[in-house]
Amino acid sequence: MKKIVFVMVFTALSATVFGQFTFGVKAGYNTSLGFNKDWKFDASNLNIKSDLGHGFQAGIFMRIGNRWYAQPELYYNMTRTDYKIKLSDIENIDRAVTLSTVDLPIMVGYKIFDKDNFNMRVMLGPKFRFDAGSFAKNSEEMEDWKEVAKKAQIGLTAGIGFDFWFMTLDLRYDLVDRLYTTSLKDNKINVNPINAFNISLGWKIIEYDKNKNKKKYKNKNNND
């Protein structure tokens, strides 16, 4: 994690030399899509239903470039999802999964519409996720039920964004592998990736544009 922070700081310092650079903080809400599907193992029937997962995220972001730009981010994410598990030979079991992760999306974007105080952007890129204390809890013990938490994952994130003066608003769709690998009688259950949506609002703390500074300097000399 220290290496990641070092790379982001180094990138920020380098960006001030080559062009436009923005640094800010962000926070937002995220939700994951549920599923309803049957799995059959031997003579047993397993049914799992999940509600929408809900959570929040908070962290920092950088933007490097102008019309085309790179945007690495680093933020903490927490999401809770509740499940209903039903086997033919036992009663319903409640299961709660709380994801606590550090996320590092690295996106490439393009400004479709770009003015001084407003722009509209699209973005796409990989998303790296690192476990930061996630846990799952069942209301009852289940035989032959095994869970293994991964330390890291990789996924894909895409979305659209808007800038209003010093504020930035992003709407995104994430496709990320599940943190927990769950199996019953050595058969994997949750093999599908997580489909999640998130909305975040950011505040630009630092915004540096080398080209604009040059223009201001030239205009000042001309006036003199």
C-alpha positions as protocol buffer text, in pm:
chain_id: "A"
residue {
  index: 1
  type: MET
  ca { x: 0 y: 0 z: 0 }
}
residue {
  index: 2
  type: LYS
  ca { x: 290 y: 238 z: 73 }
}
residue {
  index: 3
  type: LYS
  ca { x: 418 y: 177 z: -280 }
}
residue {
  index: 4
  type: ILE
  ca { x: 80 y: 276 z: -424 }
}
residue {
  index: 5
  type: VAL
  ca { x: 77 y: 603 z: -230 }
}
residue {
  index: 6
  type: PHE
  ca { x: 436 y: 675 z: -339 }
}
residue {
  index: 7
  type: VAL
  ca { x: 350 y: 618 z: -706 }
}
residue {
  index: 8
  type: MET
  ca { x: 48 y: 852 z: -683 }
}
residue {
  index: 9
  type: VAL
  ca { x: 257 y: 1127 z: -519 }
}
residue {
  index: 10
  type: PHE
  ca { x: 534 y: 1088 z: -778 }
}
residue {
  index: 11
  type: THR
  ca { x: 278 y: 1100 z: -1060 }
}
residue {
  index: 12
  type: ALA
  ca { x: 126 y: 1416 z: -916 }
}
residue {
  index: 13
  type: LEU
  ca { x: 463 y: 1592 z: -901 }
}
residue {
  index: 14
  type: SER
  ca { x: 550 y: 1482 z: -1256 }
}
residue {
  index: 15
  type: ALA
  ca { x: 215 y: 1600 z: -1393 }
}
residue {
  index: 16
  type: THR
  ca { x: 282 y: 1961 z: -1291 }
}
residue {
  index: 17
  type: VAL
  ca { x: 575 y: 1959 z: -1533 }
}
residue {
  index: 18
  type: PHE
  ca { x: 392 y: 1815 z: -1836 }
}
residue {
  index: 19
  type: GLY
  ca { x: 52 y: 1989 z: -1835 }
}
residue {
  index: 20
  type: GLN
  ca { x: -279 y: 1990 z: -1652 }
}
residue {
  index: 21
  type: PHE
  ca { x: -318 y: 1839 z: -1308 }
}
residue {
  index: 22
  type: THR
  ca { x: -608 y: 1813 z: -1064 }
}
residue {
  index: 23
  type: PHE
  ca { x: -611 y: 1675 z: -712 }
}
residue {
  index: 24
  type: GLY
  ca { x: -913 y: 1638 z: -489 }
}
residue {
  index: 25
  type: VAL
  ca { x: -1119 y: 1440 z: -240 }
}
residue {
  index: 26
  type: LYS
  ca { x: -1434 y: 1240 z: -312 }
}
residue {
  index: 27
  type: ALA
  ca { x: -1712 y: 1051 z: -137 }
}
residue {
  index: 28
  type: GLY
  ca { x: -2012 y: 860 z: -262 }
}
residue {
  index: 29
  type: TYR
  ca { x: -2274 y: 587 z: -242 }
}
residue {
  index: 30
  type: ASN
  ca { x: -2254 y: 242 z: -405 }
}
residue {
  index: 31
  type: THR
  ca { x: -2498 y: -43 z: -457 }
}
residue {
  index: 32
  type: SER
  ca { x: -2450 y: -397 z: -590 }
}
residue {
  index: 33
  type: LEU
  ca { x: -2707 y: -594 z: -788 }
}
residue {
  index: 34
  type: GLY
  ca { x: -2859 y: -904 z: -630 }
}
residue {
  index: 35
  type: PHE
  ca { x: -2929 y: -1242 z: -789 }
}
residue {
  index: 36
  type: ASN
  ca { x: -3178 y: -1528 z: -761 }
}
residue {
  index: 37
  type: LYS
  ca { x: -3063 y: -1863 z: -891 }
}
residue {
  index: 38
  type: ASP
  ca { x: -3087 y: -2233 z: -803 }
}
residue {
  index: 39
  type: TRP
  ca { x: -2795 y: -2472 z: -770 }
}
residue {
  index: 40
  type: LYS
  ca { x: -2842 y: -2849 z: -737 }
}
residue {
  index: 41
  type: PHE
  ca { x: -2591 y: -3070 z: -557 }
}
residue {
  index: 42
  type: ASP
  ca { x: -2662 y: -3445 z: -547 }
}
residue {
  index: 43
  type: ALA
  ca { x: -3014 y: -3477 z: -403 }
}
residue {
  index: 44
  type: SER
  ca { x: -3009 y: -3137 z: -234 }
}
residue {
  index: 45
  type: ASN
  ca { x: -3143 y: -2815 z: -372 }
}
residue {
  index: 46
  type: LEU
  ca { x: -2978 y: -2489 z: -274 }
}
residue {
  index: 47
  type: ASN
  ca { x: -3143 y: -2154 z: -333 }
}
residue {
  index: 48
  type: ILE
  ca { x: -2978 y: -1821 z: -257 }
}
residue {
  index: 49
  type: LYS
  ca { x: -3146 y: -1484 z: -278 }
}
residue {
  index: 50
  type: SER
  ca { x: -2966 y: -1158 z: -213 }
}
residue {
  index: 51
  type: ASP
  ca { x: -3090 y: -806 z: -159 }
}
residue {
  index: 52
  type: LEU
  ca { x: -2925 y: -503 z: -309 }
}
residue {
  index: 53
  type: GLY
  ca { x: -2595 y: -432 z: -139 }
}
residue {
  index: 54
  type: HIS
  ca { x: -2551 y: -80 z: -2 }
}
residue {
  index: 55
  type: GLY
  ca { x: -2242 y: 107 z: 104 }
}
residue {
  index: 56
  type: PHE
  ca { x: -2019 y: 411 z: 81 }
}
residue {
  index: 57
  type: GLN
  ca { x: -1677 y: 513 z: -44 }
}
residue {
  index: 58
  type: ALA
  ca { x: -1437 y: 796 z: 39 }
}
residue {
  index: 59
  type: GLY
  ca { x: -1087 y: 887 z: -75 }
}
residue {
  index: 60
  type: ILE
  ca { x: -875 y: 1094 z: -312 }
}
residue {
  index: 61
  type: PHE
  ca { x: -844 y: 1131 z: -691 }
}
residue {
  index: 62
  type: MET
  ca { x: -601 y: 1279 z: -942 }
}
residue {
  index: 63
  type: ARG
  ca { x: -657 y: 1386 z: -1301 }
}
residue {
  index: 64
  type: ILE
  ca { x: -366 y: 1426 z: -1541 }
}
residue {
  index: 65
  type: GLY
  ca { x: -413 y: 1569 z: -1890 }
}
residue {
  index: 66
  type: ASN
  ca { x: -658 y: 1791 z: -2071 }
}
residue {
  index: 67
  type: ARG
  ca { x: -905 y: 1664 z: -2335 }
}
residue {
  index: 68
  type: TRP
  ca { x: -765 y: 1313 z: -2295 }
}
residue {
  index: 69
  type: TYR
  ca { x: -674 y: 1241 z: -1936 }
}
residue {
  index: 70
  type: ALA
  ca { x: -572 y: 972 z: -1689 }
}
residue {
  index: 71
  type: GLN
  ca { x: -748 y: 952 z: -1353 }
}
residue {
  index: 72
  type: PRO
  ca { x: -605 y: 729 z: -1078 }
}
residue {
  index: 73
  type: GLU
  ca { x: -798 y: 714 z: -750 }
}
residue {
  index: 74
  type: LEU
  ca { x: -747 y: 565 z: -406 }
}
residue {
  index: 75
  type: TYR
  ca { x: -1041 y: 522 z: -172 }
}
residue {
  index: 76
  type: TYR
  ca { x: -1189 y: 313 z: 107 }
}
residue {
  index: 77
  type: ASN
  ca { x: -1505 y: 119 z: 25 }
}
residue {
  index: 78
  type: MET
  ca { x: -1755 y: -58 z: 251 }
}
residue {
  index: 79
  type: THR
  ca { x: -2061 y: -248 z: 125 }
}
residue {
  index: 80
  type: ARG
  ca { x: -2302 y: -482 z: 306 }
}
residue {
  index: 81
  type: THR
  ca { x: -2519 y: -742 z: 132 }
}
residue {
  index: 82
  type: ASP
  ca { x: -2779 y: -966 z: 302 }
}
residue {
  index: 83
  type: TYR
  ca { x: -2857 y: -1316 z: 171 }
}
residue {
  index: 84
  type: LYS
  ca { x: -3126 y: -1577 z: 228 }
}
residue {
  index: 85
  type: ILE
  ca { x: -2996 y: -1934 z: 198 }
}
residue {
  index: 86
  type: LYS
  ca { x: -3233 y: -2231 z: 174 }
}
residue {
  index: 87
  type: LEU
  ca { x: -3144 y: -2598 z: 159 }
}
residue {
  index: 88
  type: SER
  ca { x: -3403 y: -2871 z: 122 }
}
residue {
  index: 89
  type: ASP
  ca { x: -3304 y: -3038 z: 450 }
}
residue {
  index: 90
  type: ILE
  ca { x: -3266 y: -2729 z: 676 }
}
residue {
  index: 91
  type: GLU
  ca { x: -3448 y: -2405 z: 751 }
}
residue {
  index: 92
  type: ASN
  ca { x: -3363 y: -2070 z: 600 }
}
residue {
  index: 93
  type: ILE
  ca { x: -3026 y: -1925 z: 694 }
}
residue {
  index: 94
  type: ASP
  ca { x: -2949 y: -1555 z: 700 }
}
residue {
  index: 95
  type: ARG
  ca { x: -2607 y: -1452 z: 575 }
}
residue {
  index: 96
  type: ALA
  ca { x: -2453 y: -1104 z: 585 }
}
residue {
  index: 97
  type: VAL
  ca { x: -2139 y: -1015 z: 390 }
}
residue {
  index: 98
  type: THR
  ca { x: -1960 y: -690 z: 469 }
}
residue {
  index: 99
  type: LEU
  ca { x: -1695 y: -591 z: 219 }
}
residue {
  index: 100
  type: SER
  ca { x: -1423 y: -364 z: 354 }
}
residue {
  index: 101
  type: THR
  ca { x: -1174 y: -284 z: 79 }
}
residue {
  index: 102
  type: VAL
  ca { x: -923 y: -33 z: -52 }
}
residue {
  index: 103
  type: ASP
  ca { x: -994 y: 34 z: -421 }
}
residue {
  index: 104
  type: LEU
  ca { x: -754 y: 163 z: -684 }
}
residue {
  index: 105
  type: PRO
  ca { x: -920 y: 239 z: -1021 }
}
residue {
  index: 106
  type: ILE
  ca { x: -690 y: 369 z: -1295 }
}
residue {
  index: 107
  type: MET
  ca { x: -902 y: 516 z: -1574 }
}
residue {
  index: 108
  type: VAL
  ca { x: -849 y: 683 z: -1908 }
}
residue {
  index: 109
  type: GLY
  ca { x: -1107 y: 944 z: -1999 }
}
residue {
  index: 110
  type: TYR
  ca { x: -1213 y: 1186 z: -2270 }
}
residue {
  index: 111
  type: LYS
  ca { x: -1395 y: 1519 z: -2232 }
}
residue {
  index: 112
  type: ILE
  ca { x: -1687 y: 1517 z: -2475 }
}
residue {
  index: 113
  type: PHE
  ca { x: -1776 y: 1876 z: -2388 }
}
residue {
  index: 114
  type: ASP
  ca { x: -1514 y: 2106 z: -2238 }
}
residue {
  index: 115
  type: LYS
  ca { x: -1558 y: 2465 z: -2120 }
}
residue {
  index: 116
  type: ASP
  ca { x: -1383 y: 2668 z: -1852 }
}
residue {
  index: 117
  type: ASN
  ca { x: -1646 y: 2608 z: -1582 }
}
residue {
  index: 118
  type: PHE
  ca { x: -1815 y: 2293 z: -1709 }
}
residue {
  index: 119
  type: ASN
  ca { x: -1724 y: 1969 z: -1882 }
}
residue {
  index: 120
  type: MET
  ca { x: -1876 y: 1631 z: -1959 }
}
residue {
  index: 121
  type: ARG
  ca { x: -1651 y: 1323 z: -1954 }
}
residue {
  index: 122
  type: VAL
  ca { x: -1649 y: 948 z: -2026 }
}
residue {
  index: 123
  type: MET
  ca { x: -1401 y: 708 z: -1863 }
}
residue {
  index: 124
  type: LEU
  ca { x: -1291 y: 345 z: -1865 }
}
residue {
  index: 125
  type: GLY
  ca { x: -1020 y: 143 z: -1695 }
}
residue {
  index: 126
  type: PRO
  ca { x: -915 y: -140 z: -1463 }
}
residue {
  index: 127
  type: LYS
  ca { x: -1003 y: -142 z: -1094 }
}
residue {
  index: 128
  type: PHE
  ca { x: -780 y: -308 z: -834 }
}
residue {
  index: 129
  type: ARG
  ca { x: -936 y: -407 z: -502 }
}
residue {
  index: 130
  type: PHE
  ca { x: -753 y: -503 z: -182 }
}
residue {
  index: 131
  type: ASP
  ca { x: -914 y: -663 z: 122 }
}
residue {
  index: 132
  type: ALA
  ca { x: -917 y: -439 z: 432 }
}
residue {
  index: 133
  type: GLY
  ca { x: -1096 y: -657 z: 686 }
}
residue {
  index: 134
  type: SER
  ca { x: -1403 y: -798 z: 506 }
}
residue {
  index: 135
  type: PHE
  ca { x: -1610 y: -1057 z: 687 }
}
residue {
  index: 136
  type: ALA
  ca { x: -1913 y: -1284 z: 637 }
}
residue {
  index: 137
  type: LYS
  ca { x: -2149 y: -1418 z: 902 }
}
residue {
  index: 138
  type: ASN
  ca { x: -2415 y: -1690 z: 886 }
}
residue {
  index: 139
  type: SER
  ca { x: -2700 y: -1721 z: 1136 }
}
residue {
  index: 140
  type: GLU
  ca { x: -2634 y: -2098 z: 1155 }
}
residue {
  index: 141
  type: GLU
  ca { x: -2346 y: -2333 z: 1086 }
}
residue {
  index: 142
  type: MET
  ca { x: -2366 y: -2533 z: 762 }
}
residue {
  index: 143
  type: GLU
  ca { x: -2188 y: -2860 z: 695 }
}
residue {
  index: 144
  type: ASP
  ca { x: -1961 y: -2877 z: 389 }
}
residue {
  index: 145
  type: TRP
  ca { x: -1984 y: -2498 z: 357 }
}
residue {
  index: 146
  type: LYS
  ca { x: -1644 y: -2338 z: 291 }
}
residue {
  index: 147
  type: GLU
  ca { x: -1544 y: -1977 z: 237 }
}
residue {
  index: 148
  type: VAL
  ca { x: -1209 y: -1833 z: 137 }
}
residue {
  index: 149
  type: ALA
  ca { x: -1146 y: -1456 z: 120 }
}
residue {
  index: 150
  type: LYS
  ca { x: -915 y: -1327 z: -150 }
}
residue {
  index: 151
  type: LYS
  ca { x: -652 y: -1067 z: -67 }
}
residue {
  index: 152
  type: ALA
  ca { x: -689 y: -884 z: -397 }
}
residue {
  index: 153
  type: GLN
  ca { x: -912 y: -867 z: -705 }
}
residue {
  index: 154
  type: ILE
  ca { x: -916 y: -694 z: -1040 }
}
residue {
  index: 155
  type: GLY
  ca { x: -1217 y: -570 z: -1232 }
}
residue {
  index: 156
  type: LEU
  ca { x: -1341 y: -310 z: -1478 }
}
residue {
  index: 157
  type: THR
  ca { x: -1501 y: 28 z: -1420 }
}
residue {
  index: 158
  type: ALA
  ca { x: -1667 y: 263 z: -1670 }
}
residue {
  index: 159
  type: GLY
  ca { x: -1879 y: 572 z: -1642 }
}
residue {
  index: 160
  type: ILE
  ca { x: -1965 y: 930 z: -1716 }
}
residue {
  index: 161
  type: GLY
  ca { x: -1868 y: 1244 z: -1525 }
}
residue {
  index: 162
  type: PHE
  ca { x: -1943 y: 1614 z: -1501 }
}
residue {
  index: 163
  type: ASP
  ca { x: -1739 y: 1906 z: -1366 }
}
residue {
  index: 164
  type: PHE
  ca { x: -1897 y: 2226 z: -1233 }
}
residue {
  index: 165
  type: TRP
  ca { x: -1631 y: 2479 z: -1135 }
}
residue {
  index: 166
  type: PHE
  ca { x: -1452 y: 2312 z: -840 }
}
residue {
  index: 167
  type: MET
  ca { x: -1701 y: 2022 z: -803 }
}
residue {
  index: 168
  type: THR
  ca { x: -1696 y: 1690 z: -988 }
}
residue {
  index: 169
  type: LEU
  ca { x: -1974 y: 1431 z: -1018 }
}
residue {
  index: 170
  type: ASP
  ca { x: -1916 y: 1073 z: -1141 }
}
residue {
  index: 171
  type: LEU
  ca { x: -2167 y: 796 z: -1226 }
}
residue {
  index: 172
  type: ARG
  ca { x: -2005 y: 454 z: -1277 }
}
residue {
  index: 173
  type: TYR
  ca { x: -2066 y: 86 z: -1339 }
}
residue {
  index: 174
  type: ASP
  ca { x: -1824 y: -168 z: -1188 }
}
residue {
  index: 175
  type: LEU
  ca { x: -1770 y: -532 z: -1278 }
}
residue {
  index: 176
  type: VAL
  ca { x: -1546 y: -692 z: -1013 }
}
residue {
  index: 177
  type: ASP
  ca { x: -1479 y: -1053 z: -910 }
}
residue {
  index: 178
  type: ARG
  ca { x: -1624 y: -1157 z: -576 }
}
residue {
  index: 179
  type: LEU
  ca { x: -1404 y: -1123 z: -270 }
}
residue {
  index: 180
  type: TYR
  ca { x: -1529 y: -1449 z: -118 }
}
residue {
  index: 181
  type: THR
  ca { x: -1503 y: -1787 z: -289 }
}
residue {
  index: 182
  type: THR
  ca { x: -1790 y: -1995 z: -148 }
}
residue {
  index: 183
  type: SER
  ca { x: -1841 y: -2367 z: -203 }
}
residue {
  index: 184
  type: LEU
  ca { x: -2077 y: -2638 z: -85 }
}
residue {
  index: 185
  type: LYS
  ca { x: -1955 y: -2998 z: -107 }
}
residue {
  index: 186
  type: ASP
  ca { x: -1658 y: -2875 z: -312 }
}
residue {
  index: 187
  type: ASN
  ca { x: -1890 y: -2709 z: -569 }
}
residue {
  index: 188
  type: LYS
  ca { x: -1837 y: -2337 z: -622 }
}
residue {
  index: 189
  type: ILE
  ca { x: -2147 y: -2128 z: -565 }
}
residue {
  index: 190
  type: ASN
  ca { x: -2087 y: -1757 z: -618 }
}
residue {
  index: 191
  type: VAL
  ca { x: -1897 y: -1777 z: -945 }
}
residue {
  index: 192
  type: ASN
  ca { x: -2056 y: -1469 z: -1105 }
}
residue {
  index: 193
  type: PRO
  ca { x: -1885 y: -1127 z: -1069 }
}
residue {
  index: 194
  type: ILE
  ca { x: -2041 y: -842 z: -877 }
}
residue {
  index: 195
  type: ASN
  ca { x: -2232 y: -583 z: -1080 }
}
residue {
  index: 196
  type: ALA
  ca { x: -2226 y: -254 z: -893 }
}
residue {
  index: 197
  type: PHE
  ca { x: -2323 y: 108 z: -950 }
}
residue {
  index: 198
  type: ASN
  ca { x: -2181 y: 406 z: -765 }
}
residue {
  index: 199
  type: ILE
  ca { x: -2226 y: 779 z: -759 }
}
residue {
  index: 200
  type: SER
  ca { x: -1964 y: 1008 z: -608 }
}
residue {
  index: 201
  type: LEU
  ca { x: -1917 y: 1379 z: -553 }
}
residue {
  index: 202
  type: GLY
  ca { x: -1568 y: 1529 z: -548 }
}
residue {
  index: 203
  type: TRP
  ca { x: -1406 y: 1855 z: -447 }
}
residue {
  index: 204
  type: LYS
  ca { x: -1105 y: 1987 z: -643 }
}
residue {
  index: 205
  type: ILE
  ca { x: -846 y: 2105 z: -391 }
}
residue {
  index: 206
  type: ILE
  ca { x: -567 y: 2173 z: -643 }
}
residue {
  index: 207
  type: GLU
  ca { x: -608 y: 2249 z: -1013 }
}
residue {
  index: 208
  type: TYR
  ca { x: -303 y: 2340 z: -1221 }
}
residue {
  index: 209
  type: ASP
  ca { x: -305 y: 2412 z: -1594 }
}
residue {
  index: 210
  type: LYS
  ca { x: 35 y: 2493 z: -1743 }
}
residue {
  index: 211
  type: ASN
  ca { x: -114 y: 2618 z: -2073 }
}
residue {
  index: 212
  type: LYS
  ca { x: -352 y: 2860 z: -1902 }
}
residue {
  index: 213
  type: ASN
  ca { x: -71 y: 2998 z: -1690 }
}
residue {
  index: 214
  type: LYS
  ca { x: 134 y: 3057 z: -2007 }
}
residue {
  index: 215
  type: LYS
  ca { x: -157 y: 3245 z: -2169 }
}
residue {
  index: 216
  type: LYS
  ca { x: -201 y: 3465 z: -1864 }
}
residue {
  index: 217
  type: TYR
  ca { x: 171 y: 3543 z: -1862 }
}
residue {
  index: 218
  type: LYS
  ca { x: 170 y: 3632 z: -2234 }
}
residue {
  index: 219
  type: ASN
  ca { x: -134 y: 3859 z: -2199 }
}
residue {
  index: 220
  type: LYS
  ca { x: 33 y: 4037 z: -1909 }
}
residue {
  index: 221
  type: ASN
  ca { x: 348 y: 4101 z: -2115 }
}
residue {
  index: 222
  type: ASN
  ca { x: 144 y: 4229 z: -2409 }
}
residue {
  index: 223
  type: ASN
  ca { x: -37 y: 4474 z: -2186 }
}
residue {
  index: 224
  type: ASP
  ca { x: 292 y: 4601 z: -2053 }
}
